[in-house]
Amino acid sequence: MAATELIFLVHESDEGGYEAAALGYSIYTQADSWDELKAAVQDAVHCHFDQGADRPAMIRLHVVHDEVIPA
């Protein structure tokens, strides 16, 4: 039985843009803008899973924002 949701952790790239990695799967992609990232994630998921029952119905983008501040 396939998972109904696939979660990606999204980070802002040091070089600009975004990087996204799937939890529990070897799926990684990057893009320069948020809209490009969403399209790239969908494309990566379609390439990773065969069409049909194996492909999750939803993709969740979980944005991680790391910020360092003085103590």
C-alpha positions in Angstrom: 0.0 0.0 0.0 1.4 3.4 -1.0 1.7 6.3 1.3 -0.9 9.0 0.8 1.5 11.8 1.5 5.1 12.5 0.7 6.9 15.1 2.8 9.8 17.2 1.6 12.1 19.2 3.8 12.8 22.5 2.1 15.8 24.7 2.9 16.9 28.0 1.4 20.1 27.3 -0.5 23.3 29.2 0.4 23.7 30.0 -3.3 20.1 31.3 -3.5 16.9 29.5 -4.3 15.6 26.4 -2.6 16.6 22.7 -2.0 14.1 20.0 -1.2 14.7 16.4 0.0 12.0 13.8 0.5 11.8 12.0 3.9 12.3 8.3 3.5 13.0 8.4 -0.2 16.1 9.2 -2.3 14.4 12.2 -4.0 16.2 15.5 -4.1 15.7 18.6 -6.2 16.5 22.3 -6.2 15.2 25.5 -8.0 15.7 29.2 -8.1 12.2 30.3 -7.1 9.3 28.9 -5.0 7.1 28.3 -8.1 10.0 26.5 -9.9 10.6 24.4 -6.8 7.0 23.2 -6.6 7.1 22.2 -10.3 10.5 20.5 -9.8 9.3 18.5 -6.8 6.2 17.3 -8.7 8.4 16.3 -11.6 10.9 14.4 -9.3 8.0 12.5 -7.7 6.6 11.5 -11.0 10.0 10.3 -12.2 10.6 8.4 -8.9 7.3 6.6 -8.7 5.6 4.5 -11.4 2.3 6.0 -12.4 -0.6 4.4 -10.5 -0.9 3.1 -7.0 2.7 3.6 -5.8 2.6 7.4 -6.2 1.5 9.4 -3.2 -1.7 11.5 -3.6 -0.2 14.6 -1.9 3.1 16.3 -1.5 3.8 18.3 1.6 6.6 21.0 1.5 7.9 21.6 5.0 10.0 24.7 5.0 12.9 24.8 7.5 14.2 28.2 8.3 17.5 28.1 10.1 18.6 31.4 11.8 21.5 32.0 14.1 21.1 34.7 16.7 23.5 35.9 19.5 22.8 34.3 22.9 
